[in-house]
C-alpha cells in the first residue's frame, strides 16, 4: 500500500538553528514528490517538486532532496516567518492523485 | 503564476441547508481539480477528483449524493454540501492540476464551513 510518513510531528527551533524534516515514502512507482507549506487557516502553498533520486531543489532558506525511499527538507538559518506546517505528498505513476503525509509543525522562536 | 481561488472563504449555515463552494483556476486551465477536507491539526483527506466534462470520482467512504461535484469548465469546479449537518463542519480545500507541464497541484485558500 502506498504510504507517506513525516517526522518529526512537531519541531521547535531557535532562530538561526538549522535542521531537517523527513518524508519517508513507499509507492508503487514514483511519479513525483511534492513539498508544501501551510499556514493556519490557509491552503497549502507549493514549494518544490522532485521527480528522481538524487534531485535537489532550493528556494531561499529551503532545500529539498530526494532518495529512493525518502525526502528531506533542509531549513538553513530559519527565521520566525518560516513557522508553518510543512506537508509532503507523493504521486504514483498512472494517477494525478496525491498521498499526503501528516505534516511537520515547525515553530521558529526569535 | 498558478493562482486558485475559492469562494466563499467562510460560511455559516443552519442544519439541513445546502452550501455551494466554488473553486476557480484564475490563470491556467485545469482538466482535473481535487476536493479535500481537513480536520484541525490533521493532514488533507482527498474527497474526490473532479474532471471537466465528466462525473467526479469519489474516494471510498465519501457520499457522492451528499457532496455533489460539478466541473463545468476548464477553470471552475463546484462542491455542494447537501442537507448539511454539524458533522460536515470542516475546512474544505480545492486544488487544480495544470493542463500542461508538471504534475503539480495548486491549492485554493480553503473554505471554512460551520453548520449550526
Interface residues (C-beta under 8 A of the other chain):
Chain A: X31 X32 X34 X36 X41 X42 X43 X44 X45 X46 X49 X87 X91 X96 X97 X98 X100 X101 X102 X103 X105
Chain B: X2 X4 X6 X32 X34 X41 X42 X43 X44 X46 X49 X91 X93 X95 X97 X102 X103 X104 X105 X106 X107 X108 X109 X110 X112
